[in-house]
């Protein structure tokens, strides 16, 4: 099971290097590993949603193996480390389509013209 190399990690800090129990670094991480290491499942969903972006600069993670029935999704550990560095700098991955719709609906409700 992967763990964070910095044992004095505060709840606010994010992992840069993932190490296994024997001290080696894995090539890839499973989705469930990212869920254990990051503070929010929604954040993991947003990061994974960027994998299919047409623009390579918009991708936060690189897939080592796409998921399908009977086969787990794998993300390269190096792209996960880069994503954590971007998060630490204050960048945020784009909102999911469902979040955009929800936010747009709330905005429209707040700004409806009164009759």
Buried (B, 14 or more C-beta within 10 A) or exposed (E): EBBBEEEEBEEEEBBBEBBEEEEEEBEBBBBEBBEBBBEEEEBBBBBBBBBEEEEEEEBBBBBBEEEEEEEEBBBBBBBBBBBBEBBEEEEEBBBBEEEEEEEEEEEEEEEEEEE
